[in-house]
Each structure stands twice: as C-alpha cells, then as structure tokens.
Amino acid sequence: MLRFIGFYDYTVILTYLSLVSAILGMMFAGDGNFSAAIWCLVASGVCDAFDGTVARSKKNRTEDEKAFGIQLDSLCDVVSFGVFPAYLCYCMGVKGILGVAILCLYGICAVIRLAFFNVEEAKRQKTEGGSNKVYRGLPVTSISLILPPVSLLRFLLTGKTFCVLLHILMGAVAFLFVWDVPIKKPDMTKLLCRR
C-alpha cells in the first residue's frame, strides 16, 4: 500500500490553490501577460483570505494537523506573496542594480515576516484558540490588494514613471512587512455570513 507524508483533507485545498495560482501567474508574467498575472495574484489573495477559516471549520484537527497547516500556509505564502510579486515587478520593469536590490529586500522582508508569524502563531496556539485578532506589521498577503490597482497605472503613466512608482511601492511594502505596528485583522467569517 502506498503511503504519503503530509495531511490530506479539505482544510488545505485553498492553500494549494493559492500556490497554483501564483505559479501560473509567474508563467504569465514571464510571457509578458501582466493582466493575467495580476488576476492570478488576486486569486491567490482570495484563496489565502479564506484558508484559515476553512481550516478552523474542522473541529477535530490534531496538533500535528494545526502545525502542518501553519507551516504549509507560510511556505505557500513565500511563493505567492513573496517570490511571485517580486518576479512580476521584475518583468514589469523593476530592473537594474537598485531595482534588483529592492526586490531582494522585498523577498527578505516577506520571509522575515512569515517566519516571525510562524513563531508567534505557534506560541499563541498553545494558549489561545481560534484565530489571531491583530497582525504585527503588514501581512504579506496585502500585496494582492495593493499591486493590482497600482498596476492599472501602467496604462496612464509613462513607462519610466510607472517603473519608478513600482520601485517606491515595493520598497515601502517591504518596510511595512517588518515594521512592528498592530493592524486589526478583518473577520472573514463576518464577511462570509453578512446578508
């Protein structure tokens, strides 16, 4: 009988879909189809917004399943909201020494943010139940809300001006990932149940 490592149930489906969307988005970005890539970033963000709610809906999760979910979510987030946006911005013109340095800084700050989240979440889960009510620093998933509207400006601005804007945006977001400021977390269950 074949055996596989990991946990396989409905609680991780949205996390995997977020990752698949990011991989497809990188392929679109590499081909120069930035509109499709941006939609993939949005799809990744939507999947990530609800994956925690779906995971918590399974009441009999073991401690190992919870820990696996936390690690899996952050690993997928590194790709979806760290590597993918950096690569997308590179393809859209954030290049040269300064541009590459900013994108590398963005990636490093995203990883720091996610690693810090894992440490804090593991500690929190030992003493509390449910989900966290406050973020410390800007969540990496926020790039899926920030970059899409900014990308629309490429149709209104000159190529050089848009590129400068992307440099500033990615540098600022990188800083916000690691800035220790409390940000209230939206309650996704209220969004789902609102009539």
Secondary structure, DSSP 8 states (H G I E B T S, - for coil): ----SS--SGGGHHHHHHHHHHHHHHHHHHTT-HHHHHHHHHHHHHHHHHHHHHHHT-TT--HHHHHHHHHHHHHHHIIIIIIHHHHHHHHTT--HHHHHHHHHHHHHHHHHHHHHHHHHHHHHHHH--S--SEEES--GGGHHHHHHHHHGGGGTS-HHHHHHHHHHHHHHHHHHHHS--EEE---HHHHHH--
